[in-house]
């Protein structure tokens, strides 16, 4: 979709990109993990580590991303420094997805 919209807007100076976040410690996720940790009698850090190990073992960073890390990619893509980046799907997933494309 990003590529198609970028092609439609070619020559206008408008860039189009998609941001694909992976597991992110948002407020809602933090609350959810906090309650689960409390129910299981473990720390939130232990629960997060267990979640990554069991459900996202391909994660290279071996932790949840922060909302600030996702936002940093958005800020870059909205900046003049990213003027040649268009039609892209940009992952900010900590390396969870194993692919070249």
DAVENPE-V635425 format. One line per field, one symbol per residue. phi: phi as a letter, one per 20 degrees, with the letter a starting at -180 (. if undefined). A space follows every 10 residues. Layout:
BEGIN
phi: ???
END
This chain:
BEGIN
phi: .gffffffeg nenedcbddd fegcefgfff fffffffffe mcffffffff gffedcfegf elaffeffff ffffggfeef fdfedbmddd eccmnfeeae f
END
